[in-house]
Amino acid sequence: MKKITLIWAFTLFVFAGLANGLLTNSNQSAQFIRMMSRNASLGIDATYFNPAGLTKLEDGWHFSLNSQTIMQSRSIESTFPLLKDDSYDGNITIPVFPSGYAVIKNERLALSFGINPVAGGGKLDFERGLPSFEIPLSKFAAGL
């Protein structure tokens, strides 16, 4: 029985370790721009990235309000032979990406609150379409 329990516990720990990084492209604080690995954060943005790190703050209230303007370009490459284009380019523009955090810390206890869009917000515009939408149409046309 102990062996089965040990194997079960080990399996749970392995799966928990593999779950890290579900949202690896989330920049939920302006500090993320300066240092992209915030997993060991001891600042106010630890509310999102490292809640245990909040115990390192000074006692009292802590507040953080910030916003980011995000502009990126994305390129999708396709090797499907029936498509006219091999590359599909798009631009992302997010004028306001807000985040707010509040923490009250008293000795060894820290209570936190955070509000922000989680890995979302903004609009991605592909002017010439996307391969996932173009492939079925090109197959249909070739089938006729």
C-alpha positions as CSV (number, residue, x, y, z in Angstrom):
1,M,0.0,0.0,0.0
2,K,2.8,2.4,0.8
3,K,4.4,1.7,-2.5
4,I,1.3,2.5,-4.4
5,T,0.8,5.7,-2.4
6,L,4.4,6.7,-3.1
7,I,4.0,6.1,-6.8
8,W,0.8,8.1,-6.9
9,A,2.3,11.0,-5.0
10,F,5.4,11.0,-7.2
11,T,3.2,11.0,-10.3
12,L,1.2,14.0,-9.0
13,F,4.4,15.9,-8.4
14,V,5.7,15.2,-11.9
15,F,2.5,16.4,-13.5
16,A,2.5,19.5,-11.3
17,G,6.1,20.2,-12.4
18,L,5.1,19.8,-16.1
19,A,2.2,22.3,-15.7
20,N,4.6,25.1,-15.3
21,G,4.6,27.5,-18.2
22,L,1.0,27.3,-19.3
23,L,1.1,31.1,-19.8
24,T,4.7,31.7,-20.7
25,N,3.9,34.7,-22.9
26,S,2.0,36.7,-20.4
27,N,3.4,40.1,-19.3
28,Q,1.1,41.0,-16.5
29,S,3.2,43.8,-15.2
30,A,5.3,46.6,-16.6
31,Q,8.3,45.0,-14.8
32,F,8.1,42.1,-17.2
33,I,9.4,44.3,-20.0
34,R,12.7,44.8,-18.1
35,M,13.1,41.2,-16.9
36,M,11.0,38.5,-18.6
37,S,11.5,35.9,-15.9
38,R,9.3,37.2,-13.0
39,N,8.8,33.8,-11.3
40,A,11.0,34.8,-8.4
41,S,9.6,38.3,-8.0
42,L,9.6,39.8,-4.5
43,G,7.8,43.0,-5.6
44,I,4.2,43.9,-5.9
45,D,3.8,42.0,-9.2
46,A,4.5,38.8,-7.2
47,T,0.7,38.9,-6.7
48,Y,0.5,37.3,-10.2
49,F,4.0,35.7,-10.6
50,N,5.0,34.5,-7.2
51,P,2.4,34.9,-4.4
52,A,4.8,33.4,-1.8
53,G,7.2,36.2,-2.5
54,L,4.7,38.8,-1.1
55,T,5.8,37.8,2.4
56,K,9.1,39.6,1.7
57,L,7.4,43.0,1.4
58,E,7.4,45.5,4.3
59,D,4.4,45.4,6.6
60,G,1.4,47.6,5.5
61,W,-0.5,48.3,2.3
62,H,1.1,48.2,-1.2
63,F,-0.6,49.3,-4.4
64,S,0.5,49.2,-8.1
65,L,-1.4,50.5,-11.1
66,N,0.3,50.3,-14.5
67,S,-0.5,50.1,-18.2
68,Q,1.5,49.0,-21.2
69,T,1.2,49.7,-24.9
70,I,2.1,46.6,-26.9
71,M,2.9,46.5,-30.6
72,Q,4.1,43.3,-32.2
73,S,4.2,41.6,-35.6
74,R,3.5,37.9,-36.2
75,S,4.4,35.8,-39.2
76,I,3.0,32.5,-40.1
77,E,4.8,30.3,-42.6
78,S,2.9,27.6,-44.6
79,T,4.3,24.9,-46.8
80,F,0.9,23.8,-48.2
81,P,1.5,23.6,-52.0
82,L,-1.9,24.9,-53.2
83,L,-1.7,28.3,-51.4
84,K,-0.7,31.4,-53.3
85,D,1.4,32.8,-50.4
86,D,3.9,31.0,-48.2
87,S,4.0,33.8,-45.5
88,Y,1.2,35.5,-43.7
89,D,2.0,38.6,-41.7
90,G,0.0,40.3,-39.1
91,N,0.3,43.2,-36.7
92,I,-0.9,43.3,-33.0
93,T,-1.8,46.7,-31.5
94,I,-2.8,46.9,-27.9
95,P,-3.0,50.6,-26.9
96,V,-3.9,50.0,-23.2
97,F,-3.0,46.8,-21.3
98,P,-3.8,47.6,-17.6
99,S,-2.9,45.8,-14.5
100,G,-3.6,46.6,-10.8
101,Y,-2.4,45.0,-7.7
102,A,-3.1,45.5,-4.0
103,V,-1.4,43.8,-1.1
104,I,-1.8,44.1,2.7
105,K,1.0,42.5,4.6
106,N,1.1,41.9,8.3
107,E,4.1,40.0,9.8
108,R,4.0,36.6,8.1
109,L,0.6,37.0,6.3
110,A,0.1,38.7,3.0
111,L,-3.3,39.1,1.4
112,S,-3.3,40.1,-2.3
113,F,-5.7,41.2,-5.0
114,G,-4.9,41.6,-8.7
115,I,-6.9,42.6,-11.7
116,N,-5.8,42.4,-15.3
117,P,-6.5,40.8,-18.6
118,V,-4.9,37.3,-18.5
119,A,-2.9,36.7,-21.7
120,G,-5.4,38.5,-23.9
121,G,-6.6,41.8,-25.1
122,G,-5.9,43.5,-28.4
123,K,-6.4,42.7,-32.0
124,L,-4.3,40.8,-34.5
125,D,-4.9,41.8,-38.1
126,F,-3.8,39.5,-41.0
127,E,-4.5,41.6,-44.1
128,R,-4.2,38.6,-46.5
129,G,-6.0,36.0,-44.4
130,L,-4.7,32.9,-42.6
131,P,-3.6,29.5,-43.9
132,S,-6.1,27.7,-41.7
133,F,-8.9,29.5,-43.5
134,E,-7.3,29.4,-47.0
135,I,-6.4,25.7,-47.1
136,P,-10.0,24.3,-47.2
137,L,-10.9,26.8,-50.0
138,S,-7.8,25.8,-52.0
139,K,-8.6,22.1,-51.6
140,F,-12.2,22.7,-52.7
141,A,-11.1,24.7,-55.8
142,A,-8.6,22.0,-56.7
143,G,-11.2,19.3,-56.2
144,L,-13.5,20.9,-58.7
